[in-house]
Amino acid sequence: MHALDNISLDVTSGESIGIVGETGSGKSTLGKAILEILPPRTEVKGRLVFRGRELGQLDNARIRHIRGEEIALIFQDPMTRLNPLMTIEDHFVETIKAHQRVSRQEALARAEAALASMRVPESRISNYPHEFSGGMRQRIMIALALVLNPSLLVADEPTTSLDVIVEAQILEILEDLKRTYKMSLLLITHNLGIVAEVCDRVAVFYAGKIVEVGTVDDIFTRPIHPYTRLLLQSIIHLDTKELHSIDGAPPDLVSPPTGCRFHPRCPYAQAVCREKIPPLDQFRQDQLAACLFGKDFL
C-alpha cells in the first residue's frame, strides 16, 4: 500500500502552503515523513531536500538536531502530546536543553518569551497540561514548536476540536507568526476557510496523490480538478441555502482504482479516466491539476 504516491511539492522561504483533502488522503503522512517520524518499517522512496540537504541521507543524530530546531511540528491533539506528569516549564526546558547548551534560567526565560508571544501568562508556566483549556494547550504546543525558531513549521490540524472563537484566535496567531518569524508554514487541515485566511498556495490531496496545486486565489476562484470543485461546493458559508456533499467515499489504498483515483466519484468521468493515470499538468502559470479533461474547466 502507498499512503503517498508520487508526491512532489516545494516550499519556498517564508511561504505558507495549505494541504487539504478528505481523511485518509495522506496529509498527515506527508508531515510525519518530512520529520521522519513515520511508523517502524515504513518504506520511503524519493528525496526530501531541506536547505540543500537530503534528509534521507543524514544519520539519526543529525535528523534529531534538525527536528525541532530547524523543522517543527504542531500535532493535532495537544493533550495526547503533552506529558501529563510534567509541568509546562519542564516541557520547555527539556526541549531547549536537548538542542542547545544553555542554563535552566536561560531556558526558562526563552520559554516565558515564547509563551508570552502566544498570549499565555508566564505565571502559569508551573501548571500541568490538564490545568489548561483546549485552546490554551494548543497555544502552548505552538509556543513549544517555535521556541527554537525553526525555518519550517508543519501544523497538523492546529484548530481541531476548538470552538470558532478560539479557532479565530489561533488563526490570528498564525498570521502574526508569518510576519514576525519569517518562516515557512505547511498547514495541514480539513478547513478550507483557514487556508483562505493564512496560506499563499494550496495543494489538494486525494487518495495519496496531489490532484491540484495553485495559489489560494486560483484554487478558490478558478478550480480545475473536479474533486477541488466539489470540495469547495461543500463549504458552508453565510449564503448557503442547501448542503452539498461528494457522493461515495475515498478509495481503499490497499487496492486503489485504476486510472484516475477519483473517477468512481467524479460526475464528469469518461471511459479513459478508468484506464489512464492523469499527470499533474500545468494549466495556468501557477496552477497544476491532474485531470485528463482539465481544459474543459478553464
N, C-alpha and C positions, 0 to 999 in steps of 0.2 A: 504494500500500500504506500502511496506517495501522499503525505499530508500537504506537501507543496510540490508543484510540478512546473519546472522551467520558469522560475520567478526571476525577473531582472528588474532592479529598481535602484535608482541613485538618489542620494540626498545631499544637497549642497550645503555649504556652511551657512548657518542662520535660517535655513528653510524649514517650514513646517509642512509635513505631509500627513494627510489623513488616510488611514487604512480602514475601509468599510466593507461590509458584506454580512451575510447571514451567519449564524452559529455553525461552526464546522467548516468554514471556508478557508481556514489556515492562517487567520490574522495573528492570533496569539503565538502560534508555532513560529511565525516569522520573527516575532520579538524575542522569543527564547533562543532561536537559532543564532541571532546576532550576538547574544551574550553567552552562547554556548552553555546553556543550562537545560538542554533537552534531556529526556529520559535516557538511562543507560542503554547501550546497544542501538541507539538511533543512528542511522547512516546518513551522513550529509555529503552530497556531491556538489561540486561547483566551487565558487570563490566568494568569500566575504572580505572585501577590502575596506579597511578603515584608515584614512590618512596615509595611504600608500603601503600599508602593512596588510598582508593576507593573514587573517585571524586563524585560519585553519592550519597554518604553518608554525604557529607560536606554541611554546610549551605551556604547561598548566600554570606555572608561576607567573609568566608574563600575562596570560589571559586574566588571572586573578587581579593583577595590577590594573589592567585596562578596565575590567568590570568594576564599576563603582566610581573610579577616578576619572575615566575618560568617557565611558558609556554607562549610563544609569538606567534602571528600570523601576517604574512605578507599577506595582501589582494591582490586580482587580480589587481584592478584598483585604484591606489593611489589617483587619482583626486576625486573619489567618497567617499574616506575615510578621506581625509584631509579637515578640516573645512575652507572654502574659506574666512571666516571673521576673522580667527586667523592667526597670523604670525607663522613661524616655531618655533620661540622662545617660543611662548605661548603653542604650542602643546607639546613641550618637558617639559616645566615647569609644566604644568598640569599633564602630565603622571607621572613624577618623584614624585611630591608632593602628588599625590593620593596614593602612595605606601610607601613613606618614609618621615620622618620628617627632611627636610633639608632646608636651606635658599635658597632664589631665586638665589643668587650669586653662591652657590654650584651647584644648578640645572643647571644653565647656563654653568658652567664650564664642567659639565658632558655631557651636550648637545653638546657643541663645540667639545669635545673629540670624541664623538660618530660620529658626522658629519665628522670630520677630517678623521676618520677611513674609511669612505665611500667616501672620496675624495670630499667632499662638503666644499667649503671655509667658514670659520667661519664668514666672512664679510657678508654673505648672510642670516644669521640667523634671521634677522629682516624682510626678504621678506615674501610675501604671496605665497600660493601654485601656483596660476596662473602665477607667475613670473618665474617659472622653467619649463624646458623641461620635457618630459615624463620620460626620463632616470634619470634625477636628482630627480624628485619626487619619483621614485622607490627607489633610494638610501636613500632618507630621510625616507621613510617608513621602510626600513631595519634598519637604524640607530635608529629610534623610537622604533622598536621591540627589539633592542639589548641594549638599554641604561640602562636597569635594570639587564643585564647579566643573561638571562633566561637559564635554563638547556636544554629546548626543544624548538626548533624553527619550527613552521609549516609554510611553504612557499607555498601559494596557487597561482600557475601560476605567479611566480615573474617576468617573462620576456614577459608576454603577451603584444602585441601591440608595442613592442620595435623593432627597426631595429637590424640587425645582429651585427653591431659594438657595440652598447650599450649592447646587449644581451651578447656578449663575455665579456664585462667589468663586468657585473653583475655576470657572472659565475666565473670570476677571484676573485671577492669579496667574493662569497660564499665559494670558495676554501680557501681563506685567513681566513675566519671566522672559518672554521673547525679546522684549525691549531691553531689559536690564542685563541679562546674561549673554545675549547674542549667540545663543546655542541653537542647534538643530533639534527639531522635535518630530518624532514619529508617533502619531496619535492613533491608537487602535480603538475603534468604537463602533457601536451599532447606531449611534445617534448622529444622524446627518446634520442636524441643526448645530451641534457642537463643531463639526467640521467646517461648516459655513462661517462660523464665528472666528475660528482660531487658525485654520490652515491656509496655505498658499496653493497646494496641489492636493489631488485626491487619487488614490489607487483603489479601484473596485475589485474585490476578490470574489471568486465563485468557484467552489469545489476544488480548491488548491491552486487555482490559476488566477492571474491578473486578466480581467476581461476588458478593463478600460482604465486609462490614466490620463489626467489632464489638469489644467488649472481649475480652481474652485468655480470660477465664473463659467468656464466652458462646460464642466460636468453638470452644474446646476441649471444652466440655461439652454445648453445645446448638447445634451447627452446623445451618444451614438448607439451604444450597445443596448439591445432590448432589455437586458437584466437591469442595467443602470436606470433606464427609463421607468421600468416597473417599480424599482426600488424607490425612486423619487415620488412616484404616484402614491405610494403607500404612506407617505409622511402626512401626519395630521397637523393642520395649521388653522388659523382663525377663520379662513374662508371655506374650510372643509364642510361639505354637505352630505357626503356619503363616504363610507370606508372602502378602501381598495386594498387588495392583497394579491400576492403572486400564487397562482394555483400550483398545487403539488408541493413537493419537499425537496431539499438538496439531496443529491445522489449519495449512495454509499461509495466511499472512496476505495474500498477493497475491490470493487468491480464497477468503476465509473462507466458512464455511457460512452459509446463510440462517437467519433466526430466531435462536434461541439458539445460540451458537457451540459449546456443549458437547453439543448434542443427539446428534451422531453417536456419542458415547461414553457417554451417560447411560443407565443401566438403567431410568430412570423416564420417559423421553421419550415424549410423545404427539404426535399429528399437528400440533397447534397450535404445538408447540415448533419445528417446522421452518419455520413461517411468520411468527411474531410475535417481535420482539425484546423480551425481558423488561426492564422498567425496574428500576432499583435502588430497591426499595420498603422502607419501614420495617416490620419485623415485630415487633420488641421495642423498648424505649425507646432502646437504644444499638446496635441491630443491624439492618443493612440487607442485603438479598440480592436478586440479580437472577434470580428463578425464578418462573415462572408458577404453579407449584404449591407455593410456599413454605409456605403454610398447612398443607399435609399433613405437614410435618416439624416443626411446633411441638410 
